[in-house]
Amino acid sequence: MNIMKKIIEQSEKREIFQMEIVNDTKEDIWLKDVLMFHADSLSELGLKEDNCRLFRSGRHKNDMPSVCTFGIMDESMKDTLSQMTESGDQKEEDRHKRVIVSDHLTILGGEADYVLLGFLTGQNHLFRTEINIDERGGFVSLDVFAEFRIRLTLDKHIFTEELMIEHISNPEKAIDEFARMKAERFGSRNKNNMAVFCTWYYYGLTVTYEDVQANLNWMREHRLPFDVFQVDEGWEVTLGEWEPNGKFPVSMKQVADEIKEAGYIPGIWTSPFVAKETATVWKEHPEWILYRQSGEPALFYMNDTTYYIFDITNAETWKYFEGLYRKLTFEWGYRYHKLDFTRAAVIVEDGVYFDDTITLAQAYTQAVKAIRRGMGEESYFLMCGGLYDPLIGIVDAQRTGSDVLSMWSSNINKDGKTAPYTIKQSLLRYYMNRWWNNDPDALMVRINPKMERGLRLTYGLLNDEEVKTVVLNQLTGGGIVCSTEPLEKIAPERLYQLRHILPIIPLYCVPINIMDCGRFPACVRLTLNKRDSRNSNRYRTGENSVYYVFINWSDTEEMKLELPITEQLLTSDMDCNGKFAVSEFYGREFVTDLTLGHKIGFKPLKPHASTIIKITQQTGEPVVVASDGHFLMGAELEKLSVTDGKLKISGNNSFPVPINYTVLMPDGKIENRII
């Protein structure tokens, strides 16, 4: 076997390369891993040993992207070593590992001197970066592997994905460039932002046709501004038997028709890559079952049940997937699809595959492309629990973290945290919003101290301060807004928190000082997506603004909220020599006529609370300086102007509560309006 390095681009700061592997032997060979890069020390990477930090990405939604410091075995390091469970709890057994595994993006360094290792392609094989540490968390070595796990036949050759190794000074800019490079190569489907009502959280597998009707009627009666009504797991006979069960006495086509008649896009949950042992598909096609080397079927465990897994290297399964989604879409009428548990097809370490000459990434890509062909290009495709890299340009949205719970902490794991973990996952995957709509999972705001239906999902244990944070998490996701819970059970003051995030306004969020942000990012910068503001004057009022979300992760201490007006806080479009208005959302506090160098303070944040602050350039146009409506304080308005000295303000308030606006007029006076 011959392995050769192929240089694609090389400069003083950056090298992009791939490896070519040629089978020049006299027989087939088993190709498992190919070492693409190795370093025995930080100095070999050109980095200092002192205060060297690491950003680690993960392959699946349950992995924990994290930032830690080498040589400090603190909670950040333990997070970096860990994975999460399906329900947002940290796995205790992961907290004692000595190998950190990263995926497509890894950054090491500090003090404006960093090294980025990033895979620019990702549809041909899986990959991993292993960072070995000692018992104190100190750096030992780094290895970058291409994972093939295929039989390379005689006289065949194969290329690895393209690996970029770059010396950088600004991690935020480098991450954004990395994300843009992949979007330019493979495309992006992040244009259609969806507001979704989903039945999973609270109802779970107990969901019934009557539950669907009750919420659909409530939404229609109260005219809640959702785009999609999505029926989640629980409607089907079993996984792999995609027909309605006894809790749905009508056809799923009728359910879709009723959703459409109510004014919403019909959505449906499926899990195509696994099926119950008793499913008809296995009786008809036993050859599609994935087996282990022991001869036993490979099993996927979920919701106290085990499932057989499809061998997606068998191209016949791709035809099956395509046909399934053609039926769901064009026969039944579902145009929004949530697919779950798709990682099951690529996580079996000792699988015996039908075609061992193609990689799991190649098979996964082809299977998902078949699903897209089945549902058509116009359908909205949300992937939940699948691979990331192979799906750029194929799916419209991806889940960014583990399943949420309506509680800040739980008694399942040692640390007791739940919401902080899932929010951290979403915040540190912010850059993926360049590829698709990020899905931070569902919003739950109900008050429900007692379990119902025998489900942990039915709890509603968030206090008022924690609700602020989980609602803001929907905004910082930058893509989908999803609500889920029995609407009639939610107190109005909690339910109409939705007015803070609807309508969806496309944003791009970046955690501030990502390589030094602590265990949980406490400050996030939000800017409007200018692509949308150019195509519509709907967002014109926010073009001269930048937003900062502050989150207090402490369980006991208040967080000071002070903000110095510096050039670094502003956008490139702002005039640093001008004046600025600064507004804090929840307190409806604001200060005007500020210049660079001013330092302002607002009321401190209580434990687990958060808020959003807007900095707006004063340009002689009217400026919203306070509102109890949308978090973006004016960017949601359709019109904001002054004609003949009179304020013209208009917008669509879809909620049965008035929205108050405080407006700074060009002459410096303040006017209040209600919509």
Protein Blocks (a to p, Z undefined) as FASTA:
>chain_A
ZZddddfbdcfkbccdddddddfbfbdcddfbdcfbdcfbfklnopafbhpacddddfbf
kbccddddehiacfklmmmmpccdfkopacfklmmccbdcdffbccedeehiacddddfb
fklbccdddddddfkopafbdcddddfkpacdehiacddddddddddfblklmmmmmmmm
mmmmnopafkbccddddfkgonlmmbcfklmmmmmmmmmmnopabfbdcddehiambehi
acddfklmbcfklmmmmmmmnopacdddddfkbccfklmklmmmmmlpccdfkopacddd
eehiacddddfkbmklmmmmmmmmmmmmmmnopabdcdehklmmmmcfkbccfblmbcfk
lmmmmmmmmmmmmnopkbccddehiafklmgokambdcfbdcddddfbdckbmnopaklm
mmmmmmmmmmmmmmmccdebjadfbdcfbcehhiaklpccbcfklmmmmmmmmmmnopaa
cddddfklpcfklmmmmmmmpccdddddddehkllnojbdcbdcddddfklmmmpcklmm
mmmgccdddddfbfkbccdddddddfklpcfkbcfkbccddddfklopacehiaehiacd
dddddehiacdddddddehiacdfbdckbfkgoplpmbdcdeehiacdddddfbfcdcdd
ddddfkopacdddZZ
